[in-house]
Amino acid sequence: MPSTEDTTVPKDRPVVPPTRRDRIAASGSELIGGPIGRWAWYGGSRLTPVRVVVLVAIGMFALGMVQKMPCYEWAWFRGASSQYTHACYSDIPHLFLGRGFADDLVPYFDQLSGDMQYLEYPVLTGLFMEVASWFTPGGGSIQHREQMYWMVNAGMLMICAAVIAVCVARTHRHRPWDALLLALAPAFALTATINWDLLAVALLAAGMLMWSRARPLAFGILIGLATAAKLYPVLVLGPLLLLCWRAGRLREFGVALGGTAASWLLVNLPVMLLAPEGWKKFYTFSQERQVDFGSFWLIITQRTGQSLEVETVNTWSMALMVLACAGIAALALTAPRRPRFAQLAFLVVAAFILTNKVYSPQYVLWLIPLAALARPRWRDFLIWQACEVMYFLGIWMYLAYTTSGDAHKGLPTEGYQLAIALHLLGTLYLCAVVVRDVLLPERDGVRRDGSDDPSGGVLDGARDVFVLGQAARPAAPAAHTVEATQRVSWGVRPPGAA
């Protein structure tokens, strides 16, 4: 941690009011009385920022459930097209029957009778699905049971949403209101109950909170569990390694890595040993999956009229991801100031989404909490969310078009390609502004009050011991004006550092 010579900013600095720092937040606050005044008194109310954020997140989640009501009542059960025209599709009720939960089959152990021999989800997600089936009433028609299964899952996923809201609000100690970006995100509400992704998102958010509190073992355990629910959370270990390398905190990274491996093995090893064929289905399915919805690979195949071999797409997708990771590594080690953990975590997950051969609409959930931490600016966040909402509507209207027969009700192929392009451009735009914040740290709103890396834990305020390029050249300590009077230095390289 920095010494008194490194910083003069007190650790008990007040909560940052977004209405004083963000024009969009200030304008939006007019709905509830306008921006907070200079003489406002903080504290004294039971409605703390974290509680407000959680209540808003639960309210938005409930609105998302209401948006699914046409499907809940009839569209899931009366042909494919209706659930698409109402934009209320969900995997949950369909897989209750399609993956054997209605017949009390044990995931990974019992073989399925359909086109999928075993459950194609990671082990912890499979357990989540199985537990939900235990709470689903056994009597009544299959339609009623599917409805109840979706409702039980929605209740469990709502708990995950509340956990995410709490963790994001508390990760940056002095910026809890940034979590309103997550709570009010329209794409979050629209996609929360399409699939089970919120479980992994909640575990990753909890892990990020633990790292911000300098608890690397707890962070590693939670990342291992998150990876046992969905593959993408393991990606954040790459940026963390680079940041710990730059700050000379490799010991803490080793503790986190050990915790990740241990918790992942604890969950996976029993199924891996007792049901190897069922366990590996998720990994073989991911490898064998054809080019699918939402990816730029689909645009290529549709525009050229030629299908791409799975092996070719896998190879090129991996190559592009490696190239993107190399760019992130260069950014991490050469930036004028060490990037914040949340910034690089967002970039690496976004790179995975952009280069992948499929983009399901609920994958936006992976990025929303990270975006709220990496770039807490309402304008940029809402631009990105608008693109994601357009993609959400686009994929369902395209599926309505392809399933409505000669009527062709919905969005034709060219329109869907435009929706994919909007998703890609919106994500690239948010990546671009995050990279700009890294290269021009004075533009980073999180650091404007003198903070270094509120989500960095042991990295927060640490000195650099290894840097490359421009950052390695001898220079005066970086300084930043705080509240017009205080000055702060971050990450000062000691003499003779590499």
Disulfide bonds with the S-S distance in Angstrom:
Cys71-Cys88 1.93
